[in-house]
Amino acid sequence: MSCRASPWSRPSLPAGLLFPTSGRPRSPLGSRNLWKNSWTLGVGVPNIFALPSRMFRCMASSGSGDDGFARPTSTDEGVAPLPLYSWPDKQRPRVCILGGGFGGLYTALRLESLVWPSDKKPQVMLVDQSDRFVFKPMLYELLSGEVDVWEIAPSFTELLKNTSVQFVRDSVKLLRPSDHFRREPGESCTGGVVHLESGTVIEYDWLVLALGAEAKIDVVPGSAEYALPFTTLEDALRVESKLKMLERKRFGKSSPSIEVAIVGLGYSGVELAATISERLKNTGTVKAINVQTTICPTAPQGNRDAAVKVLESRNIQLFLGYFVSCIKEASTADDSSGIATDSEVDDDHKKLILDLQPAERGLKGQTLEADLVLWTVGSTSQIPRLQPPDAPYVIPLNGRGQVETEETLLVKGHPRTFAIGDSAALRDPSGKLLPATAQVAFQQADFAGWNLWAAINDRPLLPFRFQNLGEMMTLGRNDAAITASFIEGLTLEGPLGHAARKLVYCLRMPTDEHRVKVGVSWLTKTAIDSLASVQNAVANSFPPPTPMGDYGTATNPSSPPAAMDPDSEVTFDFLPYLCQYKSGRIHRPGGSPTVPAGTDPATGVVSKDVRAGPASVRIYLPPGAAGKIPVVVYFHGGGFVVGSPARPSTHNYLVDLVARSGAIVVSVYYRLAPEHKLPAAYDDGWAGLRWAATLGGGEEPWLLDHADLTRVFLVGCSAGANIAHNTAVRASAPGALPDGVALRGLALVHPYFTGREAVGGEVAFGPEIRGYMDRTWRFVVSETVGLDDPRVCPFVDDAARRASAGIPCERVLVCVAENDFLLRERGLWYHRELKASGYAGELEIFESKGVGHAFHFDLLGSEQGVQLQERTVAFINK
């Protein structure tokens, strides 16, 4: 156990009085023989007031251990030792921060920015259950498409790469503080230990509790089962996936409309209602429910007025003065409108019924139907469940489960523990609890960092005083409301408020480097959108030419309408990827964000862009590559019209795949339609495979040193899976690949196939869906017979069946997603048909539950994302 006198301890020793380096000061918990199990708390004080001996045996470890963990020994037979984290420096103070939200991360960065004496700069560890920091106030922009995941949810390793802060991805299981025990003057000891779910024990000198709160959704019958919260990145991506599924189901149909119910109209509920209603437009209705008769009751009047104006102008139904008493699935008997009958087409989706009860006199109970229910009311603290069972009240809590703190942010009775953010119950001078907002957490992090510096350096601590700078809320893609507290009566609304809000949040990003990246990205997107708007405005500002002669004069009402400007008239809309104008101009709304090749700091995976004959590729090498390893040729998705290996989501996915599998990956830059219609992408895909199979023409050192050409795999997602299949068919020709090259496997993830005849659940598609698939296929290919083209319907006839059965791959893996409305049935069909075709290899099928098409690029770290990735890795390494 680290129980030593240190110059940064509090209380400090008298000036000039130091323990000799060989001395062992007595702990305030009594003397301890590291090799025996006897503990005392001073003379004659029994052990019942001490922490459990097993914990101290873990803490008593010293020295080194593998990967920073020491494995303590135990003299009790049958008691397995727990791994104790070994801090790099045995003398400098150890600060453990639990929670990587605004409070935790910004405290760590504040500690890093302060000036420290060389021997007192603390070792800082940040623990969070996620690998990403989430800028929660901008989760709504994920639903509107304004931001990318990397912009508002950067990885901790990326943010902390230039600091000395150590990041640990784990969940907290148990807190055992010891800083509340009586200490004798001059004595110093550990502040306690933290038990993680992985089994690791972290001994610390100073602790910061910044765990935040969790959504409390098990409030009424059915809410936990059928409603979705909206507090984390995973929640936002789950809602996005659900909305996409509903939009795809309704695509090409005039009814029924999509119905989204939102429970709670505080800030979160209002921002969700505004964002989703704007997204759905006339295709859906938002039903917003609030127990109070006003929305955002604590908001400034200016923000509330702006929100009411927006909500009333959109397709939103307000149910004020009601609370939800029950949520259940609709049955056929419940449905009098016939909507549930429509939902029977998809067994995975059922209408939901919400029973509303009045909270105000004069109102009557109501029943609502919804396709999606979002729950925004109620939260619960994580601290109560982390208290030790033998001392459940060791950390003082209020009735909400928040930690009671002094005004210095120190936990009451715990001189080495700070609590900030949603974890803390701190009151303003009027006695009112501070709100659980990002603004409060920002400011508390600054004070917590400073007070840690002061405590370690034996300086007075500062009392925290919250400065309310104002409140902001998003109301749509180009709308927001901001009320500044320092300018009375001023509220910025509309585009001006939207721009000001994004500027403030950009400046609030955690690091300078990330601020610059996000700022450049947002400016680029704004410039593209503004240019398109200006072009349309200019085109529409000129009066159209009016035909003369036979049709009369310019004022003749019988004159026929003039033709639209060819650069503003859309001739083909390929949602959500692009639109093509009559002039031939192509607009891709999402732009083309890219990340450079290089070394990934988190995994050590190295990548570079190189020419591959007539094509180009991005090649990835795992860290510490030795000997011969598998080669994966990868084809990205994007409907043949968008995407590239440099796209952030694709690049990050492949970095993770390489790190997990230990394989070389060759990701192909193929030409995109409609500028380069198929078979251009097929030709580039083939060029990429040939380049890898010839070791880069005998000139690529990574392939020369490490490529095992007897273990080559073709992997693709969506349109990329289509390319992978057609590349495998092409490779079956005699002499297509050099001798000694073996295609070991073909992995198709959410493959893009279709056909003129419906298969499986496609019988529920209306003619609009089949027409859409036919139009988009003809849009990307130069010459085709339509949906019976064997390149997109590989079992359409006997010749296509024989070609597919003859692919020279030993194994085929087909992956589908349960909520992939358009393509799931075709993936299952491909698996069935390939099995029936006489294909001689091994066939595997894998389905991801509860997620949609290509979900893994945004949910790579989720349970489903990890499962899909591990299945792919197992397929490669089998």
Secondary structure, DSSP 8 states (H G I E B T S, - for coil): ------TT-SS---TT----TT----BTTB-B-TTS--B-SSTT--GGGS--HHHHHHHT--S--GGGEE----SSTT-----EE--S-SSS-EEEEE--SHHHHHHHHHHHHS---TTT--EEEEEESSSB---GGGTHHHHHTSS-HHHHS-BHHHHTTTSS-EEEE--EEEEEE-TTS---TT-----EEEEETTS-EEEESEEEE---EEE---SSTTHHHHEEE-SSHHHHHHHHHHHHHHHHHHTT---S-EEEEEE--SHHHHHHHHHHHHHHGGGEEEEEEESSSSSSTTS-HHHHHHHHHHHHHSSEEEEETEEEEEEEE--TTT-SSSHHHHHTT-TT---EEEEEEESSTT---EEEEESEEEE-S-EEESSGGGS-TTSTTSS-B-TTS-EEB-TTSBBTT-TTEEE-GGGEE-B-TTS-B----HHHHHHHHHHHHHHHHHHHTT-----------EEEEEEETTEEEEEETTSTT-EEEHHHHHHHHHHHHHHTSSSHHHHHHHHHHHHHHHHHHHHHHHHHHHHHHS------GGG--TT-TT-------TTT-EEEEETTTEEEETTS-EE-TT-------SB-TTT--EEEEEEETTEEEEEEE-TT--S-EEEEEEE--STTTS--TTSHHHHHHHHHHHHHH--EEEEEE---TTTS-BTHHHHHHHHHHHHHHTHHHHT-HHHHHHEEEEEEEEEEETHHHHHHHHHHHHHTSTTSS-TT--EEEEEEES-----SS--GGGGG--HHHHHHHHHHHHHHBSS--STT-TTTSTTSSHHHHHHHHT--EEEEEEEEETT-TTTHHHHHHHHHHHHHTT--SEEEEEEETT--TTGGGT-TTSHHHHHHHHHHHHHHH-
